[in-house]
Amino acid sequence: QVQLVESGGGLVQAGGSLRLSCAASGRTFSNYAMAWFRQAPGKEREFVAAINWSGFSTYYADSVKGRFTISRDNAKNTVYLQMNSLKPEDTAVYYCAADTDYGTYSSSRYDRTDYWGQGTQVTVSS
C-alpha cells in the first residue's frame, strides 16, 4: 500500500501562486510515476500533470501548460505542483495519484491509477 497526503491548498487571488505537496509513504517512492488531478464542483475529475519516476519526463493538460510545474524529490518521497498565474477556473479539490506505470498518465488510462490521496482544496478568487 502507498499512502498519499496532500498539503498546500488554500485561498488565493487570481494571478497568484500556490505550491501543493504530496507526501508518500509505504512503498519505494521512486518506483512510482506520480500525478495530480483535480475535481471542481459538479464536474468530473480531470488530469492535471504527471511525472515519471526519475523526474525527467513530465506531461501536462493543455489547460495548465505553461502555468503549472510538476516536480519530485525522491529523497523526500514528495511530489510538488507549483501553480502560477492562477485563474478562478482552477478552483477545485486537487488530488495526488501514484502508479507504477507512467503510461497510465501519458496514455490517458487514468482509471488504472493504483493509489489516490484524499485531496486538498484550492480556491481562486476573482
N, CA, C and O atoms as CSV, one atom per row, in Angstrom:
chain,resi,resn,atom,element,x,y,z
A,1,GLN,N,N,0.835,-1.203,0.000
A,1,GLN,CA,C,0.000,0.000,0.000
A,1,GLN,C,C,0.864,1.244,0.000
A,1,GLN,O,O,1.947,1.263,0.584
A,2,VAL,N,N,0.378,2.279,-0.656
A,2,VAL,CA,C,1.020,3.584,-0.661
A,2,VAL,C,C,0.021,4.583,-0.093
A,2,VAL,O,O,-1.130,4.648,-0.525
A,3,GLN,N,N,0.479,5.354,0.877
A,3,GLN,CA,C,-0.354,6.409,1.433
A,3,GLN,C,C,0.119,7.745,0.865
A,3,GLN,O,O,1.315,8.032,0.825
A,4,LEU,N,N,-0.841,8.551,0.428
A,4,LEU,CA,C,-0.549,9.844,-0.173
A,4,LEU,C,C,-1.280,10.933,0.611
A,4,LEU,O,O,-2.490,10.851,0.817
A,5,VAL,N,N,-0.540,11.948,1.044
A,5,VAL,CA,C,-1.140,13.029,1.821
A,5,VAL,C,C,-0.788,14.358,1.166
A,5,VAL,O,O,0.381,14.741,1.103
A,6,GLU,N,N,-1.809,15.055,0.681
A,6,GLU,CA,C,-1.625,16.349,0.029
A,6,GLU,C,C,-1.651,17.482,1.055
A,6,GLU,O,O,-2.282,17.370,2.106
A,7,SER,N,N,-0.962,18.564,0.736
A,7,SER,CA,C,-0.990,19.771,1.548
A,7,SER,C,C,-0.684,20.964,0.665
A,7,SER,O,O,-0.244,20.814,-0.475
A,8,GLY,N,N,-0.925,22.167,1.212
A,8,GLY,CA,C,-0.570,23.376,0.484
A,8,GLY,C,C,-1.727,24.099,-0.176
A,8,GLY,O,O,-1.547,25.178,-0.741
A,9,GLY,N,N,-2.910,23.516,-0.108
A,9,GLY,CA,C,-4.060,24.189,-0.695
A,9,GLY,C,C,-4.459,25.407,0.118
A,9,GLY,O,O,-3.956,25.623,1.221
A,10,GLY,N,N,-5.375,26.209,-0.440
A,10,GLY,CA,C,-5.835,27.391,0.260
A,10,GLY,C,C,-6.561,28.331,-0.662
A,10,GLY,O,O,-6.948,27.972,-1.774
A,11,LEU,N,N,-6.740,29.553,-0.178
A,11,LEU,CA,C,-7.425,30.603,-0.924
A,11,LEU,C,C,-6.395,31.583,-1.462
A,11,LEU,O,O,-5.527,32.054,-0.727
A,12,VAL,N,N,-6.497,31.885,-2.744
A,12,VAL,CA,C,-5.550,32.810,-3.368
A,12,VAL,C,C,-6.300,33.655,-4.393
A,12,VAL,O,O,-7.296,33.212,-4.966
A,13,GLN,N,N,-5.820,34.856,-4.615
A,13,GLN,CA,C,-6.427,35.725,-5.618
A,13,GLN,C,C,-5.973,35.320,-7.015
A,13,GLN,O,O,-4.902,34.740,-7.192
A,14,ALA,N,N,-6.795,35.630,-7.993
A,14,ALA,CA,C,-6.442,35.370,-9.379
A,14,ALA,C,C,-5.100,36.036,-9.699
A,14,ALA,O,O,-4.845,37.176,-9.312
A,15,GLY,N,N,-4.269,35.306,-10.403
A,15,GLY,CA,C,-2.932,35.782,-10.732
A,15,GLY,C,C,-1.874,35.365,-9.731
A,15,GLY,O,O,-0.678,35.522,-9.978
A,16,GLY,N,N,-2.313,34.834,-8.605
A,16,GLY,CA,C,-1.386,34.415,-7.566
A,16,GLY,C,C,-0.834,33.020,-7.787
A,16,GLY,O,O,-1.079,32.384,-8.813
A,17,SER,N,N,-0.080,32.560,-6.792
A,17,SER,CA,C,0.592,31.260,-6.880
A,17,SER,C,C,0.359,30.433,-5.623
A,17,SER,O,O,0.139,30.969,-4.537
A,18,LEU,N,N,0.413,29.131,-5.793
A,18,LEU,CA,C,0.391,28.180,-4.686
A,18,LEU,C,C,1.292,27.015,-5.060
A,18,LEU,O,O,1.470,26.709,-6.239
A,19,ARG,N,N,1.859,26.366,-4.047
A,19,ARG,CA,C,2.598,25.136,-4.281
A,19,ARG,C,C,1.970,24.025,-3.454
A,19,ARG,O,O,1.915,24.093,-2.226
A,20,LEU,N,N,1.506,23.015,-4.148
A,20,LEU,CA,C,0.962,21.834,-3.481
A,20,LEU,C,C,2.073,20.809,-3.277
A,20,LEU,O,O,2.995,20.697,-4.085
A,21,SER,N,N,1.962,20.067,-2.184
A,21,SER,CA,C,2.885,18.977,-1.902
A,21,SER,C,C,2.093,17.701,-1.670
A,21,SER,O,O,0.956,17.733,-1.200
A,22,CYS,N,N,2.706,16.591,-2.005
A,22,CYS,CA,C,2.102,15.291,-1.746
A,22,CYS,C,C,3.191,14.387,-1.183
A,22,CYS,O,O,4.145,14.036,-1.877
A,23,ALA,N,N,3.034,14.019,0.080
A,23,ALA,CA,C,3.995,13.151,0.741
A,23,ALA,C,C,3.538,11.707,0.645
A,23,ALA,O,O,2.392,11.388,0.960
A,24,ALA,N,N,4.434,10.840,0.210
A,24,ALA,CA,C,4.108,9.431,0.032
A,24,ALA,C,C,4.819,8.583,1.078
A,24,ALA,O,O,5.924,8.901,1.518
A,25,SER,N,N,4.166,7.510,1.460
A,25,SER,CA,C,4.772,6.563,2.394
A,25,SER,C,C,4.251,5.169,2.093
A,25,SER,O,O,3.209,5.005,1.457
A,26,GLY,N,N,4.979,4.176,2.551
A,26,GLY,CA,C,4.511,2.806,2.459
A,26,GLY,C,C,5.258,1.926,1.479
A,26,GLY,O,O,5.441,0.738,1.743
A,27,ARG,N,N,5.693,2.472,0.362
A,27,ARG,CA,C,6.434,1.690,-0.633
A,27,ARG,C,C,7.576,2.572,-1.160
A,27,ARG,O,O,7.675,3.749,-0.815
A,28,THR,N,N,8.418,1.990,-1.989
A,28,THR,CA,C,9.537,2.745,-2.544
A,28,THR,C,C,9.007,3.807,-3.502
A,28,THR,O,O,8.483,3.491,-4.570
A,29,PHE,N,N,9.150,5.055,-3.108
A,29,PHE,CA,C,8.569,6.172,-3.850
A,29,PHE,C,C,9.066,6.220,-5.286
A,29,PHE,O,O,8.288,6.487,-6.202
A,30,SER,N,N,10.342,5.966,-5.493
A,30,SER,CA,C,10.921,6.089,-6.830
A,30,SER,C,C,10.439,4.990,-7.788
A,30,SER,O,O,10.768,5.025,-8.974
A,31,ASN,N,N,9.680,4.035,-7.301
A,31,ASN,CA,C,9.091,3.024,-8.178
A,31,ASN,C,C,7.839,3.521,-8.897
A,31,ASN,O,O,7.319,2.852,-9.789
A,32,TYR,N,N,7.360,4.701,-8.500
A,32,TYR,CA,C,6.067,5.168,-8.953
A,32,TYR,C,C,6.151,6.429,-9.803
A,32,TYR,O,O,6.898,7.361,-9.504
A,33,ALA,N,N,5.362,6.427,-10.871
A,33,ALA,CA,C,5.027,7.675,-11.541
A,33,ALA,C,C,3.983,8.374,-10.673
A,33,ALA,O,O,3.152,7.733,-10.031
A,34,MET,N,N,4.048,9.685,-10.670
A,34,MET,CA,C,3.137,10.463,-9.835
A,34,MET,C,C,2.350,11.439,-10.702
A,34,MET,O,O,2.803,11.861,-11.766
A,35,ALA,N,N,1.162,11.785,-10.221
A,35,ALA,CA,C,0.322,12.690,-10.999
A,35,ALA,C,C,-0.549,13.531,-10.082
A,35,ALA,O,O,-0.751,13.214,-8.910
A,36,TRP,N,N,-1.052,14.604,-10.650
A,36,TRP,CA,C,-2.045,15.450,-9.987
A,36,TRP,C,C,-3.309,15.472,-10.847
A,36,TRP,O,O,-3.251,15.566,-12.073
A,37,PHE,N,N,-4.439,15.382,-10.172
A,37,PHE,CA,C,-5.749,15.522,-10.780
A,37,PHE,C,C,-6.503,16.596,-10.006
A,37,PHE,O,O,-6.080,17.006,-8.925
A,38,ARG,N,N,-7.616,17.043,-10.561
A,38,ARG,CA,C,-8.465,17.997,-9.835
A,38,ARG,C,C,-9.929,17.742,-10.164
A,38,ARG,O,O,-10.267,17.208,-11.220
A,39,GLN,N,N,-10.778,18.137,-9.238
A,39,GLN,CA,C,-12.215,17.992,-9.447
A,39,GLN,C,C,-12.913,19.238,-8.934
A,39,GLN,O,O,-12.866,19.546,-7.743
A,40,ALA,N,N,-13.554,19.942,-9.837
A,40,ALA,CA,C,-14.331,21.126,-9.493
A,40,ALA,C,C,-15.751,20.704,-9.152
A,40,ALA,O,O,-16.193,19.633,-9.568
A,41,PRO,N,N,-16.472,21.530,-8.399
A,41,PRO,CA,C,-17.853,21.189,-8.034
A,41,PRO,C,C,-18.709,20.924,-9.260
A,41,PRO,O,O,-18.741,21.724,-10.196
A,42,GLY,N,N,-19.403,19.793,-9.244
A,42,GLY,CA,C,-20.302,19.444,-10.333
A,42,GLY,C,C,-19.622,18.929,-11.584
A,42,GLY,O,O,-20.280,18.695,-12.598
A,43,LYS,N,N,-18.308,18.748,-11.524
A,43,LYS,CA,C,-17.571,18.275,-12.700
A,43,LYS,C,C,-16.847,16.982,-12.394
A,43,LYS,O,O,-16.649,16.621,-11.234
A,44,GLU,N,N,-16.452,16.285,-13.455
A,44,GLU,CA,C,-15.688,15.062,-13.276
A,44,GLU,C,C,-14.224,15.395,-12.940
A,44,GLU,O,O,-13.721,16.475,-13.250
A,45,ARG,N,N,-13.577,14.445,-12.307
A,45,ARG,CA,C,-12.162,14.626,-12.013
A,45,ARG,C,C,-11.379,14.653,-13.312
A,45,ARG,O,O,-11.636,13.860,-14.218
A,46,GLU,N,N,-10.421,15.570,-13.402
A,46,GLU,CA,C,-9.638,15.715,-14.627
A,46,GLU,C,C,-8.144,15.682,-14.335
A,46,GLU,O,O,-7.685,16.095,-13.271
A,47,PHE,N,N,-7.421,15.189,-15.291
A,47,PHE,CA,C,-5.963,15.110,-15.212
A,47,PHE,C,C,-5.349,16.499,-15.271
A,47,PHE,O,O,-5.820,17.361,-16.012
A,48,VAL,N,N,-4.287,16.717,-14.483
A,48,VAL,CA,C,-3.578,17.993,-14.479
A,48,VAL,C,C,-2.141,17.817,-14.971
A,48,VAL,O,O,-1.726,18.481,-15.922
A,49,ALA,N,N,-1.388,16.936,-14.336
A,49,ALA,CA,C,0.028,16.783,-14.687
A,49,ALA,C,C,0.541,15.450,-14.159
A,49,ALA,O,O,-0.010,14.888,-13.213
A,50,ALA,N,N,1.610,14.952,-14.787
A,50,ALA,CA,C,2.235,13.707,-14.341
A,50,ALA,C,C,3.739,13.806,-14.500
A,50,ALA,O,O,4.247,14.614,-15.278
A,51,ILE,N,N,4.446,12.970,-13.747
A,51,ILE,CA,C,5.910,12.950,-13.795
A,51,ILE,C,C,6.357,11.504,-13.650
A,51,ILE,O,O,5.775,10.745,-12.876
A,52,ASN,N,N,7.388,11.125,-14.392
A,52,ASN,CA,C,7.836,9.741,-14.298
A,52,ASN,C,C,8.717,9.550,-13.071
A,52,ASN,O,O,8.952,10.498,-12.321
A,53,TRP,N,N,9.202,8.338,-12.864
A,53,TRP,CA,C,9.893,8.016,-11.619
A,53,TRP,C,C,11.143,8.860,-11.391
A,53,TRP,O,O,11.470,9.196,-10.253
A,54,SER,N,N,11.845,9.204,-12.477
A,54,SER,CA,C,13.101,9.937,-12.329
A,54,SER,C,C,12.913,11.443,-12.311
A,54,SER,O,O,13.793,12.180,-11.866
A,55,GLY,N,N,11.774,11.896,-12.789
A,55,GLY,CA,C,11.543,13.329,-12.894
A,55,GLY,C,C,11.934,13.923,-14.235
A,55,GLY,O,O,11.733,15.116,-14.463
A,56,PHE,N,N,12.490,13.110,-15.128
A,56,PHE,CA,C,12.971,13.627,-16.397
A,56,PHE,C,C,11.878,13.735,-17.455
A,56,PHE,O,O,12.075,14.366,-18.493
A,57,SER,N,N,10.741,13.128,-17.197
A,57,SER,CA,C,9.637,13.209,-18.149
A,57,SER,C,C,8.398,13.730,-17.440
A,57,SER,O,O,8.015,13.229,-16.382
A,58,THR,N,N,7.781,14.736,-18.031
A,58,THR,CA,C,6.564,15.297,-17.473
A,58,THR,C,C,5.509,15.443,-18.562
A,58,THR,O,O,5.815,15.443,-19.754
A,59,TYR,N,N,4.266,15.566,-18.126
A,59,TYR,CA,C,3.138,15.613,-19.060
A,59,TYR,C,C,2.062,16.481,-18.432
A,59,TYR,O,O,1.754,16.330,-17.249
A,60,TYR,N,N,1.482,17.397,-19.220
A,60,TYR,CA,C,0.534,18.366,-18.684
A,60,TYR,C,C,-0.754,18.403,-19.501
A,60,TYR,O,O,-0.760,18.149,-20.705
A,61,ALA,N,N,-1.841,18.728,-18.808
A,61,ALA,CA,C,-3.076,19.057,-19.508
A,61,ALA,C,C,-2.887,20.401,-20.200
A,61,ALA,O,O,-2.166,21.266,-19.704
A,62,ASP,N,N,-3.533,20.570,-21.337
A,62,ASP,CA,C,-3.391,21.828,-22.079
A,62,ASP,C,C,-3.825,23.033,-21.244
A,62,ASP,O,O,-3.281,24.127,-21.393
A,63,SER,N,N,-4.791,22.827,-20.381
A,63,SER,CA,C,-5.344,23.948,-19.608
A,63,SER,C,C,-4.359,24.528,-18.599
A,63,SER,O,O,-4.549,25.652,-18.133
A,64,VAL,N,N,-3.311,23.784,-18.253
A,64,VAL,CA,C,-2.359,24.267,-17.249
A,64,VAL,C,C,-0.948,24.421,-17.796
A,64,VAL,O,O,-0.057,24.896,-17.092
A,65,LYS,N,N,-0.739,24.023,-19.046
A,65,LYS,CA,C,0.600,24.067,-19.635
A,65,LYS,C,C,1.121,25.488,-19.632
A,65,LYS,O,O,0.419,26.412,-20.042
A,66,GLY,N,N,2.351,25.669,-19.170
A,66,GLY,CA,C,2.959,26.989,-19.102
A,66,GLY,C,C,2.679,27.724,-17.804
A,66,GLY,O,O,3.319,28.735,-17.517
A,67,ARG,N,N,1.725,27.228,-17.008
A,67,ARG,CA,C,1.407,27.874,-15.731
A,67,ARG,C,C,1.752,26.988,-14.534
A,67,ARG,O,O,2.153,27.486,-13.482
A,68,PHE,N,N,1.593,25.683,-14.699
A,68,PHE,CA,C,1.845,24.731,-13.611
A,68,PHE,C,C,3.111,23.940,-13.912
A,68,PHE,O,O,3.437,23.671,-15.068
A,69,THR,N,N,3.822,23.571,-12.837
A,69,THR,CA,C,5.022,22.736,-12.976
A,69,THR,C,C,4.986,21.616,-11.945
A,69,THR,O,O,4.842,21.860,-10.747
A,70,ILE,N,N,5.118,20.401,-12.423
A,70,ILE,CA,C,5.194,19.251,-11.525
A,70,ILE,C,C,6.656,18.874,-11.331
A,70,ILE,O,O,7.445,18.911,-12.275
A,71,SER,N,N,7.010,18.513,-10.112
A,71,SER,CA,C,8.377,18.083,-9.817
A,71,SER,C,C,8.336,17.074,-8.671
A,71,SER,O,O,7.307,16.890,-8.022
A,72,ARG,N,N,9.468,16.428,-8.439
A,72,ARG,CA,C,9.512,15.446,-7.355
A,72,ARG,C,C,10.882,15.439,-6.709
A,72,ARG,O,O,11.888,15.778,-7.332
A,73,ASP,N,N,10.899,15.041,-5.435
A,73,ASP,CA,C,12.139,14.874,-4.697
A,73,ASP,C,C,12.094,13.461,-4.125
A,73,ASP,O,O,11.435,13.218,-3.114
A,74,ASN,N,N,12.787,12.537,-4.766
A,74,ASN,CA,C,12.726,11.141,-4.333
A,74,ASN,C,C,13.370,10.932,-2.967
A,74,ASN,O,O,13.025,9.984,-2.262
A,75,ALA,N,N,14.293,11.796,-2.589
A,75,ALA,CA,C,14.901,11.680,-1.263
A,75,ALA,C,C,13.912,12.038,-0.167
A,75,ALA,O,O,14.039,11.578,0.967
A,76,LYS,N,N,12.925,12.863,-0.508
A,76,LYS,CA,C,11.917,13.293,0.467
A,76,LYS,C,C,10.575,12.602,0.266
A,76,LYS,O,O,9.615,12.886,0.982
A,77,ASN,N,N,10.504,11.689,-0.714
A,77,ASN,CA,C,9.249,10.982,-1.010
A,77,ASN,C,C,8.092,11.951,-1.249
A,77,ASN,O,O,6.980,11.738,-0.768
A,78,THR,N,N,8.366,12.999,-1.985
A,78,THR,CA,C,7.373,14.058,-2.158
A,78,THR,C,C,7.307,14.497,-3.623
A,78,THR,O,O,8.321,14.598,-4.313
A,79,VAL,N,N,6.084,14.752,-4.066
A,79,VAL,CA,C,5.857,15.339,-5.376
A,79,VAL,C,C,5.196,16.702,-5.168
A,79,VAL,O,O,4.417,16.889,-4.233
A,80,TYR,N,N,5.515,17.639,-6.041
A,80,TYR,CA,C,5.040,19.005,-5.907
A,80,TYR,C,C,4.260,19.428,-7.154
A,80,TYR,O,O,4.441,18.886,-8.244
A,81,LEU,N,N,3.386,20.419,-6.948
A,81,LEU,CA,C,2.738,21.068,-8.076
A,81,LEU,C,C,2.816,22.570,-7.822
A,81,LEU,O,O,2.103,23.106,-6.973
A,82,GLN,N,N,3.683,23.234,-8.560
A,82,GLN,CA,C,3.792,24.687,-8.490
A,82,GLN,C,C,2.771,25.275,-9.440
A,82,GLN,O,O,2.792,24.990,-10.638
A,83,MET,N,N,1.875,26.099,-8.911
A,83,MET,CA,C,0.802,26.675,-9.706
A,83,MET,C,C,0.950,28.192,-9.735
A,83,MET,O,O,0.844,28.855,-8.704
A,84,ASN,N,N,1.192,28.726,-10.907
A,84,ASN,CA,C,1.342,30.167,-11.093
A,84,ASN,C,C,0.220,30.711,-11.970
A,84,ASN,O,O,-0.479,29.958,-12.649
A,85,SER,N,N,0.063,32.013,-11.943
A,85,SER,CA,C,-0.966,32.677,-12.771
A,85,SER,C,C,-2.316,31.990,-12.609
A,85,SER,O,O,-2.982,31.668,-13.592
A,86,LEU,N,N,-2.702,31.775,-11.387
A,86,LEU,CA,C,-3.930,31.040,-11.119
A,86,LEU,C,C,-5.160,31.803,-11.583
A,86,LEU,O,O,-5.209,33.032,-11.539
A,87,LYS,N,N,-6.155,31.039,-12.029
A,87,LYS,CA,C,-7.399,31.587,-12.532
A,87,LYS,C,C,-8.561,31.041,-11.703
A,87,LYS,O,O,-8.433,29.976,-11.099
A,88,PRO,N,N,-9.676,31.739,-11.665
A,88,PRO,CA,C,-10.838,31.212,-10.923
A,88,PRO,C,C,-11.244,29.806,-11.384
A,88,PRO,O,O,-11.734,29.011,-10.582
A,89,GLU,N,N,-11.047,29.504,-12.644
A,89,GLU,CA,C,-11.420,28.172,-13.152
A,89,GLU,C,C,-10.466,27.081,-12.677
A,89,GLU,O,O,-10.713,25.904,-12.937
A,90,ASP,N,N,-9.393,27.439,-11.995
A,90,ASP,CA,C,-8.512,26.438,-11.384
A,90,ASP,C,C,-9.043,25.981,-10.028
A,90,ASP,O,O,-8.498,25.052,-9.432
A,91,THR,N,N,-10.094,26.618,-9.541
A,91,THR,CA,C,-10.687,26.230,-8.263
A,91,THR,C,C,-11.174,24.791,-8.321
A,91,THR,O,O,-11.954,24.421,-9.199
A,92,ALA,N,N,-10.704,23.979,-7.372
A,92,ALA,CA,C,-11.040,22.559,-7.360
A,92,ALA,C,C,-10.405,21.907,-6.143
A,92,ALA,O,O,-9.591,22.515,-5.448
A,93,VAL,N,N,-10.787,20.663,-5.897
A,93,VAL,CA,C,-10.036,19.817,-4.982
A,93,VAL,C,C,-8.950,19.138,-5.813
A,93,VAL,O,O,-9.235,18.532,-6.846
A,94,TYR,N,N,-7.725,19.244,-5.361
A,94,TYR,CA,C,-6.582,18.679,-6.088
A,94,TYR,C,C,-6.152,17.378,-5.409
A,94,TYR,O,O,-5.961,17.321,-4.194
A,95,TYR,N,N,-6.007,16.342,-6.226
A,95,TYR,CA,C,-5.665,15.010,-5.742
A,95,TYR,C,C,-4.311,14.567,-6.283
A,95,TYR,O,O,-3.975,14.802,-7.444
A,96,CYS,N,N,-3.558,13.931,-5.428
A,96,CYS,CA,C,-2.308,13.289,-5.804
A,96,CYS,C,C,-2.584,11.833,-6.155
A,96,CYS,O,O,-3.458,11.205,-5.557
A,97,ALA,N,N,-1.842,11.292,-7.121
A,97,ALA,CA,C,-2.050,9.912,-7.539
A,97,ALA,C,C,-0.715,9.245,-7.819
A,97,ALA,O,O,0.271,9.911,-8.136
A,98,ALA,N,N,-0.691,7.920,-7.701
A,98,ALA,CA,C,0.542,7.163,-7.944
A,98,ALA,C,C,0.239,5.894,-8.716
A,98,ALA,O,O,-0.789,5.251,-8.507
A,99,ASP,N,N,1.146,5.547,-9.607
A,99,ASP,CA,C,1.016,4.303,-10.368
A,99,ASP,C,C,2.407,3.849,-10.784
A,99,ASP,O,O,3.282,4.673,-11.048
A,100,THR,N,N,2.607,2.550,-10.842
A,100,THR,CA,C,3.920,2.035,-11.227
A,100,THR,C,C,4.209,2.243,-12.708
A,100,THR,O,O,5.361,2.130,-13.127
A,101,ASP,N,N,3.199,2.542,-13.503
A,101,ASP,CA,C,3.356,2.674,-14.948
A,101,ASP,C,C,3.091,4.114,-15.383
A,101,ASP,O,O,1.958,4.587,-15.291
A,102,TYR,N,N,4.109,4.807,-15.848
A,102,TYR,CA,C,3.944,6.185,-16.331
A,102,TYR,C,C,2.970,6.242,-17.499
A,102,TYR,O,O,2.329,7.267,-17.731
A,103,GLY,N,N,2.861,5.157,-18.220
A,103,GLY,CA,C,1.932,5.098,-19.340
A,103,GLY,C,C,0.482,5.268,-18.931
A,103,GLY,O,O,-0.362,5.627,-19.753
A,104,THR,N,N,0.190,5.012,-17.671
A,104,THR,CA,C,-1.163,5.249,-17.172
A,104,THR,C,C,-1.571,6.695,-17.402
A,104,THR,O,O,-2.733,6.990,-17.679
A,105,TYR,N,N,-0.587,7.603,-17.282
A,105,TYR,CA,C,-0.872,9.036,-17.435
A,105,TYR,C,C,-0.543,9.535,-18.833
A,105,TYR,O,O,-1.323,10.300,-19.399
A,106,SER,N,N,0.562,9.137,-19.397
A,106,SER,CA,C,0.944,9.617,-20.720
A,106,SER,C,C,0.012,9.088,-21.809
A,106,SER,O,O,-0.084,9.676,-22.887
A,107,SER,N,N,-0.679,7.972,-21.527
A,107,SER,CA,C,-1.631,7.402,-22.483
A,107,SER,C,C,-3.079,7.585,-22.042
A,107,SER,O,O,-3.994,6.970,-22.591
A,108,SER,N,N,-3.268,8.438,-21.047
A,108,SER,CA,C,-4.616,8.807,-20.578
A,108,SER,C,C,-5.450,7.624,-20.098
A,108,SER,O,O,-6.670,7.619,-20.264
A,109,ARG,N,N,-4.809,6.632,-19.510
A,109,ARG,CA,C,-5.542,5.484,-18.980
A,109,ARG,C,C,-5.693,5.640,-17.473
A,109,ARG,O,O,-5.271,4.776,-16.704
A,110,TYR,N,N,-6.297,6.744,-17.061
A,110,TYR,CA,C,-6.298,7.177,-15.674
A,110,TYR,C,C,-7.016,6.207,-14.737
A,110,TYR,O,O,-6.712,6.165,-13.545
A,111,ASP,N,N,-7.950,5.439,-15.254
A,111,ASP,CA,C,-8.684,4.513,-14.398
A,111,ASP,C,C,-7.777,3.407,-13.861
A,111,ASP,O,O,-8.181,2.658,-12.972
A,112,ARG,N,N,-6.580,3.299,-14.378
A,112,ARG,CA,C,-5.641,2.276,-13.917
A,112,ARG,C,C,-4.829,2.736,-12.717
A,112,ARG,O,O,-4.038,1.961,-12.178
A,113,THR,N,N,-5.009,3.991,-12.284
A,113,THR,CA,C,-4.227,4.525,-11.168
A,113,THR,C,C,-4.326,3.616,-9.952
A,113,THR,O,O,-5.408,3.172,-9.568
A,114,ASP,N,N,-3.161,3.352,-9.355
A,114,ASP,CA,C,-3.111,2.442,-8.211
A,114,ASP,C,C,-3.573,3.097,-6.911
A,114,ASP,O,O,-4.326,2.502,-6.140
A,115,TYR,N,N,-3.111,4.337,-6.674
A,115,TYR,CA,C,-3.361,4.966,-5.374
A,115,TYR,C,C,-3.770,6.424,-5.560
A,115,TYR,O,O,-3.335,7.110,-6.485
A,116,TRP,N,N,-4.629,6.865,-4.639
A,116,TRP,CA,C,-5.111,8.245,-4.623
A,116,TRP,C,C,-4.971,8.833,-3.221
A,116,TRP,O,O,-5.100,8.137,-2.214
A,117,GLY,N,N,-4.702,10.133,-3.192
A,117,GLY,CA,C,-4.741,10.847,-1.927
A,117,GLY,C,C,-6.150,11.319,-1.633
A,117,GLY,O,O,-7.080,11.064,-2.397
A,118,GLN,N,N,-6.294,12.017,-0.504
A,118,GLN,CA,C,-7.617,12.477,-0.063
A,118,GLN,C,C,-7.987,13.843,-0.646
A,118,GLN,O,O,-9.158,14.221,-0.636
A,119,GLY,N,N,-7.027,14.564,-1.137
A,119,GLY,CA,C,-7.299,15.848,-1.777
A,119,GLY,C,C,-7.057,17.044,-0.892
A,119,GLY,O,O,-7.107,16.957,0.335
A,120,THR,N,N,-6.790,18.178,-1.546
A,120,THR,CA,C,-6.622,19.454,-0.863
A,120,THR,C,C,-7.352,20.515,-1.685
A,120,THR,O,O,-7.263,20.529,-2.913
A,121,GLN,N,N,-8.068,21.397,-1.004
A,121,GLN,CA,C,-8.895,22.390,-1.678
A,121,GLN,C,C,-8.059,23.591,-2.118
A,121,GLN,O,O,-7.272,24.135,-1.343
A,122,VAL,N,N,-8.244,23.988,-3.369
A,122,VAL,CA,C,-7.647,25.213,-3.905
A,122,VAL,C,C,-8.794,26.098,-4.382
A,122,VAL,O,O,-9.618,25.680,-5.195
A,123,THR,N,N,-8.837,27.313,-3.872
A,123,THR,CA,C,-9.875,28.259,-4.254
A,123,THR,C,C,-9.210,29.537,-4.767
A,123,THR,O,O,-8.397,30.150,-4.075
A,124,VAL,N,N,-9.570,29.923,-5.983
A,124,VAL,CA,C,-9.001,31.116,-6.606
A,124,VAL,C,C,-10.118,32.144,-6.743
A,124,VAL,O,O,-11.108,31.907,-7.435
A,125,SER,N,N,-9.955,33.271,-6.088
A,125,SER,CA,C,-10.977,34.313,-6.130
A,125,SER,C,C,-10.670,35.301,-7.246
A,125,SER,O,O,-9.511,35.550,-7.576
A,126,SER,N,N,-11.727,35.856,-7.817
A,126,SER,CA,C,-11.552,36.797,-8.942
A,126,SER,C,C,-11.434,38.226,-8.451
A,126,SER,O,O,-11.282,39.145,-9.257
